Amino acid sequence: MRILHIADLHLGVKNGKLPKEKQDALKDEMIENCHYLFSQIGKKYDVILVCGDLFHSKSVPTKLVQSFFAAVSAFGKPVLYVNGNHDEKFIFSEIPENFIVLDENNTCFEFQDFVFYGVEHLQNIDKTKNNVLLVHGNIENTRDSDYIDISPYLELGFEYIALGHVHTVKKYKKGNNIFAYSGSLFSNGFDECGDKGYIEVEINNKVVEKCEFKPLSQRKYAIVSYDLSHDKTTADIADGIKREICKQGISDRDIIRVVLTGSYDELLNKSLSILQDSFSEFFYIEIVDESKMKIDIEQLKSEKLSFKNEFISLVENSDLDGAIKQKVIALGIEALKGEDLSI
Ligand SMILES: [Mn+2]
């Protein structure tokens, strides 16, 4: 049997701090990608497991819920679901027949020679069958309010335990047990960079023949660090950033944060607005400037009739600590150069 394991879709969530039109575009793409996953990618699978946090809250727009269930109907085969901490209060009404909620009222579901279980009332597990458990919780961090101890479940001898809650993909093998987090299906911010997707599991005659993460083709969040120390113009910086983006396999369709680092010569004409404009063909790019201007104190001290020189002497002759003196000088010189202060 071919199983598609997903979790943590968080449908209806706001996408970080992006401008509203980008958030709207991403929301539309999320549901569009659900349709693609269920009706196209789904074709080669017999069952889909949704391990909680399908909806971000109990009050997501009805249209979104209906659209998701249309995707479930299009799949046509069983979709098994356990709730997560975000959607535990979600009320399901008018759900398609092939959407099966595993909870205290409906503790398992039999399909061909497989039985799929939620964590409620686990008993009488038929070991001649292929048994799969769906769980939502954090199996590693005991400080998480949704911590769940996996060890009692391991003893029950499931062929596969499909996990949800942790947004990063992670596979485990302990004794005969194979269990995995698929990670979140979509990303919702710069704290969730990189590929997001699903796990393909293939189990035949109680043997897990495949357990493999597959990225879902979609926009991803990416953070790129760029050192501008050797650049002479804003155009140089833009070209350098584009080279770095390309090198890291990031696309102009992605959601990108560029962090400028390094120290630059005071003669560099660094314009953040020109820099931003040179990425107008990108879907979204934000620039965080953590670079610093190079300050040559000895050079400044040699300048005649200079405010900077006066300022340096004033600080050097003060009672301040050595390290503090350096900081005050750097900040003061930046201020005298008309730079933003790096406090
Ligand atoms: Mn969760």
Residues whose N, C-alpha, C, O or C-beta is under 5 A from the ligand:
A	BS01	MN	D53 G84 N85 H86 H165
